[in-house]
């Protein structure tokens, strides 16, 4: 399956930076660090340092993607 063949994938076309920025805007660094306990979210957090860590740590990136999808579903349910 190519990149263009994913019309039903909610992460299609989203960058890791966009997901992380949205999560930080929604939860804040403290809550994000509590939900995904990684050092880059809890100790002097920033978007650039977190992106560097997430891009080389697949398990942490997956947790960010899962939290993003969960948050998206919760937001969609609240709008019904």
ROZA-182293 format. One line per field, with one value per atom (N, C-alpha, C, O): residue in one letter; x, y, z. Coordinates in pm, whole numbers, plus 50000, padded with zeros to 5 digits. Example, Ala and Ser with C-alpha at 12.3 -4.5 7.8 and 13.67 -1.06 7.14 Angstrom:
# ROZA-182293
type a, a, a, a, s, s, s, s
c1 51319, 51230, 51320, 51424, 51285, 51367, 51290, 51341
c2 49431, 49550, 49670, 49668, 49775, 49894, 50003, 50114
c3 50780, 50780, 50780, 50846, 50708, 50714, 50787, 50804
***
This chain:
# ROZA-182293
type x, x, x, x, x, x, x, x, x, x, x, x, x, x, x, x, x, x, x, x, x, x, x, x, x, x, x, x, x, x, x, x, x, x, x, x, x, x, x, x, x, x, x, x, x, x, x, x, x, x, x, x, x, x, x, x, x, x, x, x, x, x, x, x, x, x, x, x, x, x, x, x, x, x, x, x, x, x, x, x, x, x, x, x, x, x, x, x, x, x, x, x, x, x, x, x, x, x, x, x, x, x, x, x, x, x, x, x, x, x, x, x, x, x, x, x, x, x, x, x, x, x, x, x, x, x, x, x, x, x, x, x, x, x, x, x, x, x, x, x, x, x, x, x, x, x, x, x, x, x, x, x, x, x, x, x, x, x, x, x, x, x, x, x, x, x, x, x, x, x, x, x, x, x, x, x, x, x, x, x, x, x, x, x, x, x, x, x, x, x, x, x, x, x, x, x, x, x, x, x, x, x, x, x, x, x, x, x, x, x, x, x, x, x, x, x, x, x, x, x, x, x, x, x, x, x, x, x, x, x, x, x, x, x, x, x, x, x, x, x, x, x, x, x, x, x, x, x, x, x, x, x, x, x, x, x, x, x, x, x, x, x, x, x, x, x, x, x, x, x, x, x, x, x, x, x, x, x, x, x, x, x, x, x, x, x, x, x, x, x, x, x, x, x, x, x, x, x, x, x, x, x, x, x, x, x, x, x, x, x, x, x, x, x, x, x, x, x, x, x
c1 50084, 50000, 50089, 50183, 50060, 50141, 50082, 49972, 50157, 50118, 49983, 49904, 49955, 49831, 49710, 49598, 49729, 49619, 49566, 49520, 49570, 49526, 49421, 49439, 49314, 49217, 49147, 49100, 49139, 49069, 49164, 49120, 49292, 49389, 49388, 49423, 49347, 49340, 49476, 49481, 49584, 49717, 49775, 49883, 49703, 49750, 49774, 49684, 49893, 49927, 49966, 50004, 49958, 49997, 50144, 50193, 50213, 50352, 50360, 50267, 50470, 50494, 50494, 50445, 50548, 50551, 50410, 50382, 50321, 50182, 50112, 50043, 50132, 50071, 50121, 50042, 50252, 50311, 50265, 50231, 50262, 50217, 50071, 50036, 49987, 49846, 49831, 49750, 49908, 49900, 49947, 49887, 50053, 50104, 50001, 49978, 49939, 49836, 49717, 49658, 49682, 49566, 49594, 49516, 49704, 49734, 49832, 49826, 49923, 50034, 50146, 50123, 50266, 50381, 50368, 50404, 50316, 50307, 50215, 50250, 50097, 50002, 50053, 50037, 50115, 50171, 50280, 50289, 50364, 50469, 50414, 50476, 50298, 50235, 50173, 50178, 50117, 50054, 50157, 50139, 50265, 50374, 50502, 50564, 50541, 50652, 50790, 50860, 50824, 50959, 51026, 50961, 51154, 51232, 51216, 51212, 51207, 51200, 51070, 51062, 50967, 50842, 50843, 50764, 50929, 50927, 51043, 51031, 51154, 51273, 51309, 51362, 51282, 51310, 51254, 51329, 51123, 51064, 51063, 51048, 51079, 51064, 51024, 51050, 50963, 50922, 51044, 51045, 51149, 51264, 51332, 51365, 51354, 51421, 51332, 51381, 51202, 51110, 51104, 51099, 51103, 51101, 51226, 51218, 51341, 51466, 51455, 51491, 51405, 51390, 51288, 51315, 51172, 51065, 51102, 51060, 51180, 51218, 51315, 51324, 51387, 51481, 51435, 51508, 51313, 51261, 51122, 51022, 51114, 50985, 50876, 50760, 50910, 50805, 50743, 50623, 50824, 50772, 50687, 50584, 50732, 50653, 50518, 50416, 50516, 50390, 50296, 50175, 50349, 50266, 50208, 50093, 50288, 50238, 50127, 50024, 50147, 50043, 49916, 49806, 49929, 49812, 49738, 49615, 49811, 49747, 49678, 49569, 49741, 49680, 49548, 49448, 49548, 49425, 49317, 49200, 49356, 49262, 49200, 49079, 49283, 49237, 49145, 49044, 49179, 49095, 48957, 48855, 48954, 48826, 48744, 48623, 48809, 48738, 48678, 48565, 48753, 48706, 48585, 48487, 48593, 48482, 48357, 48246, 48373, 48258, 48194, 48071, 48276, 48224, 48143, 48056, 48173, 48102, 47970, 47893, 47943, 47816, 47700, 47586
c2 49884, 50000, 50124, 50134, 50215, 50336, 50442, 50428, 50549, 50659, 50717, 50758, 50722, 50783, 50691, 50736, 50565, 50470, 50452, 50343, 50555, 50543, 50649, 50722, 50658, 50764, 50751, 50851, 50631, 50612, 50612, 50597, 50628, 50633, 50773, 50869, 50788, 50921, 50990, 51111, 50914, 50973, 51010, 51069, 50977, 51004, 51154, 51235, 51188, 51327, 51409, 51526, 51351, 51423, 51400, 51287, 51504, 51489, 51461, 51491, 51405, 51382, 51514, 51522, 51616, 51749, 51801, 51856, 51784, 51830, 51754, 51814, 51622, 51542, 51587, 51607, 51602, 51640, 51779, 51800, 51872, 52008, 52008, 52076, 51933, 51924, 51863, 51910, 51758, 51695, 51789, 51793, 51862, 51958, 52068, 52111, 52116, 52219, 52168, 52242, 52043, 51984, 51947, 51981, 51877, 51826, 51910, 51914, 51976, 52043, 51942, 51821, 51991, 51902, 51811, 51693, 51864, 51785, 51665, 51553, 51688, 51578, 51481, 51360, 51535, 51448, 51359, 51240, 51416, 51340, 51235, 51131, 51263, 51165, 51050, 50935, 51082, 50980, 50896, 50775, 50960, 50890, 50927, 51029, 50846, 50885, 50868, 50770, 50965, 50967, 51097, 51199, 51090, 51201, 51331, 51439, 51320, 51441, 51518, 51635, 51455, 51524, 51580, 51670, 51529, 51566, 51654, 51726, 51650, 51724, 51826, 51789, 51952, 52060, 52029, 52024, 52009, 51967, 52077, 52195, 52034, 52123, 52037, 51916, 52100, 52027, 51971, 51853, 52052, 51997, 51878, 51779, 51887, 51776, 51652, 51540, 51673, 51559, 51493, 51371, 51573, 51516, 51433, 51325, 51483, 51405, 51270, 51168, 51269, 51144, 51052, 50934, 51105, 51023, 50964, 50854, 51037, 50988, 50870, 50792, 50857, 50744, 50639, 50544, 50655, 50561, 50515, 50577, 50407, 50364, 50337, 50370, 50279, 50249, 50377, 50381, 50482, 50608, 50679, 50739, 50673, 50733, 50664, 50730, 50533, 50460, 50503, 50514, 50526, 50572, 50711, 50738, 50798, 50931, 50918, 50985, 50832, 50812, 50756, 50798, 50660, 50602, 50705, 50710, 50788, 50892, 50994, 51042, 51027, 51121, 51065, 51137, 50938, 50876, 50870, 50896, 50836, 50833, 50971, 50984, 51075, 51211, 51255, 51322, 51217, 51249, 51184, 51247, 51056, 50986, 51052, 51068, 51089, 51152, 51286, 51319, 51360, 51490, 51470, 51545, 51370, 51342, 51299, 51338, 51219, 51175, 51294, 51301, 51385, 51501, 51594, 51667, 51591, 51678, 51619, 51688, 51496, 51433, 51483, 51441
c3 50000, 50000, 50000, 50079, 49913, 49907, 49996, 50050, 50012, 50099, 50057, 50142, 49927, 49878, 49891, 49869, 49925, 49931, 50073, 50108, 50155, 50294, 50329, 50425, 50254, 50281, 50417, 50470, 50473, 50601, 50721, 50835, 50697, 50805, 50866, 50798, 50994, 51053, 51069, 51089, 51062, 51072, 50936, 50927, 50830, 50694, 50674, 50695, 50635, 50606, 50728, 50714, 50847, 50968, 50999, 50990, 51034, 51074, 51223, 51299, 51263, 51405, 51481, 51594, 51420, 51483, 51507, 51614, 51410, 51425, 51539, 51621, 51543, 51649, 51786, 51878, 51799, 51926, 51968, 52085, 51876, 51906, 51952, 52049, 51884, 51922, 52062, 52142, 52091, 52222, 52333, 52441, 52307, 52407, 52428, 52541, 52320, 52333, 52413, 52491, 52394, 52459, 52606, 52695, 52630, 52763, 52843, 52966, 52775, 52843, 52866, 52860, 52891, 52906, 53028, 53022, 53139, 53263, 53244, 53280, 53189, 53168, 53061, 53074, 52957, 52852, 52912, 52881, 52999, 53065, 53161, 53181, 53219, 53307, 53226, 53268, 53111, 53027, 52952, 52934, 52908, 52839, 52914, 52883, 53011, 53098, 53033, 53057, 52952, 52894, 52938, 52959, 52951, 53005, 52926, 52984, 52794, 52712, 52733, 52696, 52792, 52823, 52965, 52996, 53049, 53190, 53234, 53333, 53165, 53206, 53098, 52993, 53125, 53031, 52891, 52794, 52880, 52753, 52647, 52677, 52523, 52408, 52288, 52285, 52192, 52071, 51998, 51965, 51972, 51897, 51967, 51901, 52099, 52167, 52170, 52157, 52188, 52188, 52052, 52043, 51945, 51810, 51783, 51724, 51826, 51807, 51875, 51817, 51999, 52072, 52005, 51985, 51971, 51914, 51778, 51745, 51701, 51567, 51575, 51480, 51685, 51695, 51796, 51825, 51850, 51950, 51908, 51946, 51831, 51775, 51879, 51854, 51994, 52093, 52148, 52174, 52166, 52218, 52113, 52144, 51988, 51880, 51870, 51849, 51884, 51878, 51990, 51968, 52108, 52220, 52193, 52227, 52131, 52094, 51990, 52001, 51891, 51789, 51851, 51816, 51942, 52008, 52092, 52089, 52165, 52245, 52154, 52186, 52044, 51949, 51897, 51892, 51857, 51806, 51914, 51887, 52037, 52149, 52170, 52187, 52170, 52191, 52077, 52100, 51955, 51840, 51853, 51827, 51894, 51913, 52024, 52010, 52133, 52244, 52199, 52235, 52122, 52070, 51977, 51984, 51891, 51798, 51874, 51836, 51979, 52060, 52132, 52143, 52179, 52252, 52161, 52208, 52032, 51938, 51890, 51823, 51923, 51879, 51958, 51934
***
